[in-house]
């Protein structure tokens, strides 16, 4: 007899909060970040997301370091942050996704935040497109940004300065910000702002980019297919002779990084915040 495994929303939330708490304790302690709730205009909330909580805390740490260096007012939801609901929504659990959306939007509004930034492509698409549909509104009450968009703003306004990087870099277009959101140019513009960096394109790029194999439940349900897709995308990157492969999606980063490890290639796989945290000139902000 096939066994069914189901978690209630409250069980999902408790598990999520426990892991999120560990990640936030790590990043806030190491970076001396106060978890106080900053209120008022021009305040930004960094929505961490599940992948940066469970799997890739280096992305959360890098993003917070970048925000601190920029000097802008920001905070995190802490244990009030729940999963964005992207996976639930895309696997048919609409009611759970709606409850998650209601909770997250309510908690952000309590802070009076003007903007929310996330480093996760799935979270970005969910906040930007799915939340308004789920909640029946055209205006969530705050602007939603993806990390490449915020990086572009910080560079253009002089809030951060970039160091030289004499390396070749290729960019993988995540499905959730590419084909879903048409966000192709901003990540490339940001990379081209780095002195010395040479951006080289894979043959299949932008709307024709090959999927990394991690999204849409493929990695969970069809592990071999997911790995094969990641291996093929890694081959695309290696053909460019790039020294660094970067992207703007923790799911892509996780799957492609595993492919790098499996294949023993010399290319370095970095998510965009992990790359830019190395490049931003450090200032004293005690």
Buried (B, 14 or more C-beta within 10 A) or exposed (E): EEEEEEEEBEEBBEEBBEBBBEBBEEBBEEEEBEEEBBEEEEBBBBBBBBBBBBBBBBBBBBBBBBBBBBEBBBBBBBBBBBBBBBBBBBBEBEEBBBBBBBBBBEBBEEBBBBBBBBBBBBBBBBBBBBBBEBEEEEEBEBBBBBBBBBBBBBBEEEBBBBEEBEBBBBBBBBBBBBBBBEBBEBBBBBBEBBEEBBBBBBEBBBEEBBBBBBBBEBBEEBEEEBBEBBBBBBBBBBEBEBBBBBBBBBBBBBBBBBBBEEEEBEBBBBBBBBBBBEBBEEEEEE
